[in-house]
């Protein structure tokens, strides 16, 4: 039933997305989780606490998030997750996915570059990445958009779908809570280095299977999409994925880089601090364009639809097997 829930959630999110009017009226699960994290952080990450206390409180925060988000998800599925009510559970679970919104935000970068040039591209890409937009030339804007597409395909779609399939709505909600915590407090700076340690490390762990699956989906998509190279994606993943500072982000990024013949990642600036990361897809073109963003989006949609089809096939096979 959990795999069927994941499949239905993917289909519903593809069809409906998360309506803006609904967001304006009640917010979104990520905003609710974010508000809880902010409240816990203010209470438990005070500067007058010792580093050891802040680290312990960070572990406590992680446990509370898992209990609250997972518990709510479990309660909803227990009440609704039977028969036709499973569709309502899937509708709720679809809010944990971001197939449509991810594509919309990345496409906006290509559109802004084409309509307004570098100024528009910088403004659009600043909505989806944390690096300093004023330091980016046009190829860097395009690379940033494609990198965001690759990483968020894994974190924002494949991973929550995977944990929905493994643990139902409880698994999907718990994953989203941890991933949101990592994005908010999982930074290696003076404020969060100790408090966010547990959330960052646990996020690395639970994203491990999805990042590998994402790379395989991109390789498979490249094999059937004209103008993309499955062999290039496979070779880049094997050669470059371990060079990334993240144990997971390197997998989808190198798959996209190799499939598109681009060099992604590399040196960039965050808050005025230069980060000298290795290139993913070493030897590929660094002069990415808006046309490459659109190629990346076609690759993304192909890989995404392969994942939806895979979930449907697995759900049907399990249904048939259980009779």
DRENDO-1510 file (C-alpha; in Angstrom, 1 decimal, always signed):
<recs>
REC; n; res; u; v; w
REC; 1; UNK; +0.0; +0.0; +0.0 .
REC; 2; UNK; +2.9; +2.4; +0.7 .
REC; 3; UNK; +4.2; +2.1; -2.8 .
REC; 4; UNK; +0.7; +2.7; -4.2 .
REC; 5; UNK; +0.5; +5.8; -2.0 .
REC; 6; UNK; +3.8; +7.1; -3.4 .
REC; 7; UNK; +2.6; +6.4; -7.0 .
REC; 8; UNK; -0.8; +8.1; -6.4 .
REC; 9; UNK; +0.9; +11.1; -4.7 .
REC; 10; UNK; +3.3; +11.6; -7.6 .
REC; 11; UNK; +0.4; +11.5; -10.1 .
REC; 12; UNK; -1.7; +13.9; -8.1 .
REC; 13; UNK; +1.2; +16.4; -7.6 .
REC; 14; UNK; +1.9; +16.2; -11.4 .
REC; 15; UNK; -1.7; +17.0; -12.1 .
REC; 16; UNK; -2.5; +19.6; -9.4 .
REC; 17; UNK; +0.8; +20.9; -7.9 .
REC; 18; UNK; +0.2; +22.9; -4.7 .
REC; 19; UNK; -2.3; +25.7; -5.6 .
REC; 20; UNK; -1.2; +29.2; -4.7 .
REC; 21; UNK; -4.6; +30.0; -3.2 .
REC; 22; UNK; -4.2; +27.1; -0.8 .
REC; 23; UNK; -0.7; +28.2; +0.1 .
REC; 24; UNK; -2.1; +31.8; +0.8 .
REC; 25; UNK; -4.9; +30.4; +2.9 .
REC; 26; UNK; -3.1; +27.8; +5.1 .
REC; 27; UNK; +0.6; +27.8; +4.2 .
REC; 28; UNK; +2.4; +24.6; +3.3 .
REC; 29; UNK; +3.8; +21.6; +5.3 .
REC; 30; UNK; +7.4; +23.0; +4.9 .
REC; 31; UNK; +6.3; +26.4; +6.3 .
REC; 32; UNK; +4.7; +24.7; +9.3 .
REC; 33; UNK; +7.8; +22.5; +9.9 .
REC; 34; UNK; +10.0; +25.6; +9.4 .
REC; 35; UNK; +8.0; +27.5; +12.0 .
REC; 36; UNK; +8.4; +24.7; +14.5 .
REC; 37; UNK; +12.2; +24.5; +13.8 .
REC; 38; UNK; +12.5; +28.2; +14.3 .
REC; 39; UNK; +10.7; +28.0; +17.6 .
REC; 40; UNK; +12.8; +25.1; +18.9 .
REC; 41; UNK; +16.0; +26.8; +17.7 .
REC; 42; UNK; +15.3; +30.0; +19.6 .
REC; 43; UNK; +14.6; +28.0; +22.8 .
REC; 44; UNK; +17.4; +25.4; +22.6 .
REC; 45; UNK; +20.3; +27.1; +20.7 .
REC; 46; UNK; +21.0; +30.0; +23.0 .
REC; 47; UNK; +24.4; +31.6; +22.8 .
REC; 48; UNK; +24.9; +31.3; +26.5 .
REC; 49; UNK; +24.7; +27.5; +26.3 .
REC; 50; UNK; +27.9; +25.4; +26.0 .
REC; 51; UNK; +28.7; +23.7; +22.7 .
REC; 52; UNK; +28.0; +20.3; +24.2 .
REC; 53; UNK; +24.6; +21.5; +25.4 .
REC; 54; UNK; +23.8; +22.9; +22.0 .
REC; 55; UNK; +24.8; +19.7; +20.3 .
REC; 56; UNK; +22.6; +17.7; +22.8 .
REC; 57; UNK; +19.7; +20.1; +22.2 .
REC; 58; UNK; +20.2; +19.6; +18.4 .
REC; 59; UNK; +19.7; +15.9; +18.8 .
REC; 60; UNK; +16.6; +16.5; +20.9 .
REC; 61; UNK; +15.3; +18.8; +18.2 .
REC; 62; UNK; +15.8; +16.1; +15.6 .
REC; 63; UNK; +14.0; +13.5; +17.7 .
REC; 64; UNK; +11.1; +15.9; +18.4 .
REC; 65; UNK; +10.7; +16.6; +14.7 .
REC; 66; UNK; +10.7; +12.9; +13.8 .
REC; 67; UNK; +8.1; +12.2; +16.5 .
REC; 68; UNK; +5.8; +15.1; +15.6 .
REC; 69; UNK; +6.0; +14.9; +11.8 .
REC; 70; UNK; +6.0; +11.1; +11.7 .
REC; 71; UNK; +3.3; +10.9; +14.3 .
REC; 72; UNK; +1.0; +13.2; +12.5 .
REC; 73; UNK; +1.6; +11.4; +9.2 .
REC; 74; UNK; +0.9; +8.0; +10.9 .
REC; 75; UNK; -2.3; +9.3; +12.5 .
REC; 76; UNK; -3.6; +10.7; +9.2 .
REC; 77; UNK; -2.8; +7.5; +7.3 .
REC; 78; UNK; -4.3; +5.3; +10.1 .
REC; 79; UNK; -7.6; +7.2; +9.8 .
REC; 80; UNK; -7.8; +7.7; +6.1 .
REC; 81; UNK; -5.5; +5.2; +4.5 .
REC; 82; UNK; -8.0; +2.5; +3.6 .
REC; 83; UNK; -10.0; +1.9; +0.4 .
REC; 84; UNK; -11.0; +5.0; -1.5 .
REC; 85; UNK; -9.8; +7.2; +1.4 .
REC; 86; UNK; -6.3; +6.3; +0.3 .
REC; 87; UNK; -6.8; +8.9; -2.4 .
REC; 88; UNK; -7.2; +11.6; +0.2 .
REC; 89; UNK; -4.1; +10.4; +2.0 .
REC; 90; UNK; -2.3; +10.6; -1.4 .
REC; 91; UNK; -3.6; +14.1; -1.9 .
REC; 92; UNK; -2.1; +15.2; +1.4 .
REC; 93; UNK; +1.1; +13.3; +0.7 .
REC; 94; UNK; +1.4; +15.1; -2.7 .
REC; 95; UNK; +2.2; +18.3; -0.8 .
REC; 96; UNK; +5.6; +16.7; +0.2 .
REC; 97; UNK; +6.6; +16.5; -3.5 .
REC; 98; UNK; +7.7; +19.4; -5.8 .
REC; 99; UNK; +7.7; +18.1; -9.3 .
REC; 100; UNK; +5.9; +21.1; -10.8 .
REC; 101; UNK; +7.3; +23.9; -8.7 .
REC; 102; UNK; +10.9; +22.8; -9.2 .
REC; 103; UNK; +10.5; +22.9; -13.0 .
REC; 104; UNK; +8.7; +26.2; -12.8 .
REC; 105; UNK; +11.4; +27.9; -10.8 .
REC; 106; UNK; +14.2; +26.6; -13.0 .
REC; 107; UNK; +12.4; +27.4; -16.2 .
REC; 108; UNK; +12.0; +31.0; -14.8 .
REC; 109; UNK; +15.8; +31.4; -14.9 .
REC; 110; UNK; +15.9; +30.5; -18.6 .
REC; 111; UNK; +13.0; +32.8; -19.4 .
REC; 112; UNK; +14.5; +35.7; -17.4 .
REC; 113; UNK; +17.9; +35.3; -19.2 .
REC; 114; UNK; +16.2; +35.3; -22.6 .
REC; 115; UNK; +13.9; +38.2; -21.9 .
REC; 116; UNK; +16.0; +40.4; -19.6 .
REC; 117; UNK; +19.6; +39.2; -20.0 .
REC; 118; UNK; +22.0; +38.7; -17.1 .
REC; 119; UNK; +20.2; +41.0; -14.7 .
REC; 120; UNK; +17.0; +39.1; -15.0 .
REC; 121; UNK; +18.9; +35.8; -14.8 .
REC; 122; UNK; +20.6; +36.8; -11.6 .
REC; 123; UNK; +17.4; +37.8; -10.0 .
REC; 124; UNK; +15.6; +34.6; -11.0 .
REC; 125; UNK; +18.4; +32.3; -9.9 .
REC; 126; UNK; +18.7; +34.0; -6.5 .
REC; 127; UNK; +15.3; +32.6; -5.7 .
REC; 128; UNK; +16.6; +29.0; -5.9 .
REC; 129; UNK; +20.3; +29.1; -4.8 .
REC; 130; UNK; +22.2; +30.6; -1.9 .
REC; 131; UNK; +25.3; +31.9; -3.7 .
REC; 132; UNK; +26.0; +35.5; -4.4 .
REC; 133; UNK; +24.1; +36.4; -7.6 .
REC; 134; UNK; +26.2; +39.5; -8.4 .
REC; 135; UNK; +29.3; +37.3; -8.7 .
REC; 136; UNK; +27.7; +35.2; -11.4 .
REC; 137; UNK; +28.2; +35.7; -15.1 .
REC; 138; UNK; +25.7; +34.2; -17.6 .
REC; 139; UNK; +27.2; +30.7; -17.8 .
REC; 140; UNK; +27.5; +30.6; -13.9 .
REC; 141; UNK; +23.8; +31.5; -13.6 .
REC; 142; UNK; +22.9; +28.7; -16.0 .
REC; 143; UNK; +25.1; +26.2; -14.2 .
REC; 144; UNK; +23.6; +27.2; -10.8 .
REC; 145; UNK; +20.1; +26.6; -12.2 .
REC; 146; UNK; +21.0; +23.2; -13.5 .
REC; 147; UNK; +22.8; +22.2; -10.3 .
REC; 148; UNK; +19.7; +23.3; -8.3 .
REC; 149; UNK; +17.5; +21.2; -10.6 .
REC; 150; UNK; +19.7; +18.2; -10.2 .
REC; 151; UNK; +20.0; +18.4; -6.4 .
REC; 152; UNK; +16.4; +19.2; -5.8 .
REC; 153; UNK; +15.2; +16.5; -8.1 .
REC; 154; UNK; +16.9; +14.1; -5.6 .
REC; 155; UNK; +16.0; +16.0; -2.3 .
REC; 156; UNK; +12.6; +17.4; -3.2 .
REC; 157; UNK; +11.1; +14.6; -5.3 .
REC; 158; UNK; +12.9; +11.2; -5.4 .
REC; 159; UNK; +13.7; +11.2; -1.7 .
REC; 160; UNK; +10.2; +12.0; -0.4 .
REC; 161; UNK; +8.7; +9.6; -2.9 .
REC; 162; UNK; +11.1; +6.9; -1.8 .
REC; 163; UNK; +10.3; +7.4; +1.9 .
REC; 164; UNK; +6.6; +7.5; +1.2 .
REC; 165; UNK; +7.0; +4.1; -0.5 .
REC; 166; UNK; +9.0; +2.7; +2.4 .
REC; 167; UNK; +7.2; +4.3; +5.4 .
REC; 168; UNK; +3.9; +5.7; +4.1 .
REC; 169; UNK; +2.8; +9.2; +5.0 .
REC; 170; UNK; +4.7; +8.9; +8.3 .
REC; 171; UNK; +8.0; +8.2; +6.4 .
REC; 172; UNK; +7.4; +11.0; +3.9 .
REC; 173; UNK; +6.5; +13.5; +6.6 .
REC; 174; UNK; +9.5; +12.6; +8.8 .
REC; 175; UNK; +11.8; +12.8; +5.8 .
REC; 176; UNK; +10.5; +16.3; +4.9 .
REC; 177; UNK; +11.0; +17.5; +8.5 .
REC; 178; UNK; +14.6; +16.4; +8.6 .
REC; 179; UNK; +15.3; +17.8; +5.1 .
REC; 180; UNK; +13.8; +21.1; +6.1 .
REC; 181; UNK; +15.9; +21.1; +9.3 .
REC; 182; UNK; +19.0; +20.5; +7.4 .
REC; 183; UNK; +18.3; +23.4; +5.1 .
REC; 184; UNK; +17.6; +25.7; +8.0 .
REC; 185; UNK; +20.1; +24.7; +10.7 .
REC; 186; UNK; +22.5; +22.2; +9.1 .
REC; 187; UNK; +25.1; +24.9; +8.3 .
REC; 188; UNK; +28.7; +24.8; +9.4 .
REC; 189; UNK; +28.9; +28.2; +10.9 .
REC; 190; UNK; +29.2; +29.6; +14.4 .
REC; 191; UNK; +25.5; +29.6; +15.1 .
REC; 192; UNK; +24.6; +26.1; +13.8 .
REC; 193; UNK; +27.8; +24.0; +13.8 .
REC; 194; UNK; +26.8; +22.2; +17.0 .
REC; 195; UNK; +23.0; +22.6; +17.2 .
REC; 196; UNK; +22.5; +21.5; +13.6 .
REC; 197; UNK; +25.0; +18.7; +13.6 .
REC; 198; UNK; +22.5; +15.9; +14.2 .
REC; 199; UNK; +20.0; +17.1; +11.6 .
REC; 200; UNK; +22.8; +17.5; +8.9 .
REC; 201; UNK; +24.3; +14.1; +9.5 .
REC; 202; UNK; +20.9; +12.4; +9.6 .
REC; 203; UNK; +19.8; +14.2; +6.4 .
REC; 204; UNK; +23.0; +12.8; +4.7 .
REC; 205; UNK; +22.0; +9.3; +5.8 .
REC; 206; UNK; +18.4; +9.3; +4.7 .
REC; 207; UNK; +19.2; +10.9; +1.4 .
REC; 208; UNK; +21.8; +8.3; +0.5 .
REC; 209; UNK; +19.4; +5.8; -1.3 .
REC; 210; UNK; +17.5; +8.5; -3.2 .
REC; 211; UNK; +20.7; +10.3; -4.5 .
REC; 212; UNK; +21.9; +7.0; -6.0 .
REC; 213; UNK; +18.5; +6.2; -7.5 .
REC; 214; UNK; +18.3; +9.7; -8.9 .
REC; 215; UNK; +21.6; +9.2; -10.7 .
REC; 216; UNK; +20.3; +5.9; -12.2 .
REC; 217; UNK; +17.1; +7.6; -13.3 .
REC; 218; UNK; +19.0; +10.4; -15.1 .
REC; 219; UNK; +21.3; +7.9; -16.8 .
REC; 220; UNK; +18.3; +5.9; -18.0 .
REC; 221; UNK; +16.6; +9.1; -19.2 .
REC; 222; UNK; +19.7; +10.1; -21.0 .
REC; 223; UNK; +19.7; +6.8; -22.8 .
REC; 224; UNK; +16.3; +7.5; -24.4 .
REC; 225; UNK; +16.5; +11.3; -24.8 .
REC; 226; UNK; +18.1; +12.6; -28.1 .
REC; 227; UNK; +21.1; +14.8; -27.5 .
REC; 228; UNK; +22.0; +13.3; -24.1 .
REC; 229; UNK; +24.7; +10.8; -23.3 .
REC; 230; UNK; +23.9; +7.9; -20.9 .
REC; 231; UNK; +27.6; +6.8; -21.1 .
REC; 232; UNK; +28.7; +10.3; -20.3 .
REC; 233; UNK; +26.4; +10.4; -17.3 .
REC; 234; UNK; +27.6; +7.0; -16.0 .
REC; 235; UNK; +31.3; +7.9; -16.5 .
REC; 236; UNK; +30.9; +11.2; -14.8 .
REC; 237; UNK; +29.1; +9.7; -11.8 .
REC; 238; UNK; +31.8; +7.0; -11.3 .
REC; 239; UNK; +34.6; +9.5; -11.7 .
REC; 240; UNK; +33.4; +12.7; -10.1 .
REC; 241; UNK; +30.6; +12.1; -7.6 .
REC; 242; UNK; +33.0; +11.4; -4.7 .
REC; 243; UNK; +34.7; +14.8; -5.3 .
REC; 244; UNK; +31.6; +16.7; -4.1 .
REC; 245; UNK; +31.6; +18.1; -0.6 .
REC; 246; UNK; +28.2; +16.5; +0.0 .
REC; 247; UNK; +28.0; +12.7; +0.1 .
REC; 248; UNK; +24.8; +12.8; -1.9 .
REC; 249; UNK; +24.5; +15.9; -4.1 .
REC; 250; UNK; +27.4; +14.8; -6.2 .
REC; 251; UNK; +25.4; +11.9; -7.6 .
REC; 252; UNK; +22.6; +13.7; -9.3 .
REC; 253; UNK; +24.8; +16.7; -10.3 .
REC; 254; UNK; +27.4; +14.5; -12.0 .
REC; 255; UNK; +24.7; +12.5; -13.8 .
REC; 256; UNK; +23.2; +15.7; -15.2 .
REC; 257; UNK; +26.7; +17.1; -16.0 .
REC; 258; UNK; +27.7; +14.0; -17.9 .
REC; 259; UNK; +24.4; +13.5; -19.7 .
REC; 260; UNK; +24.5; +17.1; -20.9 .
REC; 261; UNK; +28.2; +17.4; -21.6 .
REC; 262; UNK; +28.6; +20.2; -19.0 .
REC; 263; UNK; +31.0; +20.9; -16.1 .
REC; 264; UNK; +28.9; +21.9; -13.1 .
REC; 265; UNK; +29.7; +22.9; -9.5 .
REC; 266; UNK; +33.2; +24.4; -9.3 .
REC; 267; UNK; +34.3; +27.6; -7.4 .
REC; 268; UNK; +31.6; +30.0; -6.3 .
REC; 269; UNK; +30.9; +32.6; -3.6 .
REC; 270; UNK; +28.5; +32.4; -0.6 .
REC; 271; UNK; +28.0; +35.5; +1.4 .
REC; 272; UNK; +31.3; +36.9; +0.2 .
REC; 273; UNK; +33.2; +33.7; +1.1 .
REC; 274; UNK; +34.8; +31.9; -1.9 .
REC; 275; UNK; +34.2; +28.1; -2.0 .
REC; 276; UNK; +36.7; +26.3; -4.3 .
REC; 277; UNK; +34.8; +23.1; -5.1 .
REC; 278; UNK; +35.7; +20.6; -7.8 .
REC; 279; UNK; +33.9; +20.5; -11.1 .
REC; 280; UNK; +31.4; +17.7; -11.7 .
REC; 281; UNK; +31.6; +16.5; -15.2 .
REC; 282; UNK; +35.2; +17.3; -15.6 .
REC; 283; UNK; +36.1; +18.1; -19.2 .
REC; 284; UNK; +32.6; +19.2; -20.1 .
REC; 285; UNK; +31.6; +22.7; -21.3 .
REC; 286; UNK; +31.6; +25.4; -18.6 .
REC; 287; UNK; +29.9; +28.0; -20.9 .
REC; 288; UNK; +26.3; +26.8; -20.1 .
REC; 289; UNK; +23.5; +28.7; -21.7 .
REC; 290; UNK; +19.7; +29.2; -21.3 .
REC; 291; UNK; +19.3; +26.5; -24.0 .
REC; 292; UNK; +21.2; +24.1; -21.7 .
REC; 293; UNK; +18.8; +24.9; -18.9 .
REC; 294; UNK; +16.0; +23.8; -21.2 .
REC; 295; UNK; +17.9; +20.7; -22.2 .
REC; 296; UNK; +18.3; +19.9; -18.5 .
REC; 297; UNK; +14.6; +20.4; -17.9 .
REC; 298; UNK; +13.8; +17.9; -20.7 .
REC; 299; UNK; +16.2; +15.4; -19.0 .
REC; 300; UNK; +14.6; +16.1; -15.7 .
REC; 301; UNK; +11.0; +15.5; -16.9 .
REC; 302; UNK; +12.1; +12.3; -18.7 .
REC; 303; UNK; +13.8; +11.0; -15.5 .
REC; 304; UNK; +10.8; +12.0; -13.4 .
REC; 305; UNK; +8.3; +10.2; -15.6 .
REC; 306; UNK; +10.5; +7.1; -15.5 .
REC; 307; UNK; +10.3; +7.3; -11.7 .
REC; 308; UNK; +6.5; +7.6; -11.8 .
REC; 309; UNK; +6.3; +4.7; -14.2 .
REC; 310; UNK; +8.6; +2.6; -11.9 .
REC; 311; UNK; +6.5; +3.3; -8.9 .
REC; 312; UNK; +3.4; +2.3; -10.8 .
REC; 313; UNK; +5.0; -1.0; -12.0 .
REC; 314; UNK; +6.2; -1.9; -8.5 .
REC; 315; UNK; +2.8; -1.1; -7.0 .
REC; 316; UNK; +1.1; -3.3; -9.6 .
REC; 317; UNK; +3.6; -6.1; -9.1 .
REC; 318; UNK; +3.1; -6.0; -5.3 .
REC; 319; UNK; -0.7; -5.8; -5.7 .
REC; 320; UNK; -0.7; -8.8; -8.0 .
REC; 321; UNK; +1.7; -10.8; -5.8 .
REC; 322; UNK; -0.4; -10.2; -2.7 .
REC; 323; UNK; -3.5; -11.1; -4.6 .
</recs>
